[in-house]
Amino acid sequence: MNNPADNLNETQSDVGEQSSHTMENLQQRAKQTWETVQDQTGRTMQEGATYVRENPVPVLIGALFLGLTLGLLSGHREPTFRERYIDEPLHESHGILLGALVALGALFRNFFKSASSNAETLAHRFSDVDLKGSAESLGKAAKSAGKKAGWM
């Protein structure tokens, strides 16, 4: 007498064998299809390269017309108000402003460099001067100038 558990085991093993056989067939077909696609692609690339080498002018003219056609089909949209009157002028003035800032930086560097050297020169000159005698004569000169001007 057949046991239902034995029948179930046999059915499961039959299904497992069939599915593994089907998987092997699918893998073989996929591998063959992949190899065929690779071969056809390689052959097409070689034929295309040969054609381009043998006929460069027609290919160049064809590429030019294809580019023009795609450019015309893509269309040109009008810029928005913001793009035309805010973004574009700001973008254009960016370079001008950057150039002006670089020039101002160079001017300030030169100005402060010369001011620094002048301050050093004055410091050296004043270190040689007798300040006590100079201060008294300077004070007298200031008083006389103030009297002449009518300030004192």
C-alpha angles and dihedrals in degrees: 000000000000116000115220090223090057090049090051092050091049091049091049093050091048091051091047092051092047093048093048090048090049091049091051091051091049091049091050092049092048091049092049091047091049092050091048092051091048092049093048092046092050092048092048092050091050092048091048093050090049092050092049091049092049096042110030098152098055090045091051092048091047091050090049093052092044090053093047091048093050090046092052093045093050089058130204119263124208114252117251122249091259093049094048101042105026114020099040097047091046091050092049094046092050092080093045092050092047091051091049092050092050091050092048090049090054091048093050091047091052092044094051091042091056091042089052093050091047091051090051091050092050091048090054092048093049092048088063095049124091100237098192095060093038093051093054093048090044091052091050091049091050092050093050091047090049091051092050091050091048097243095121 
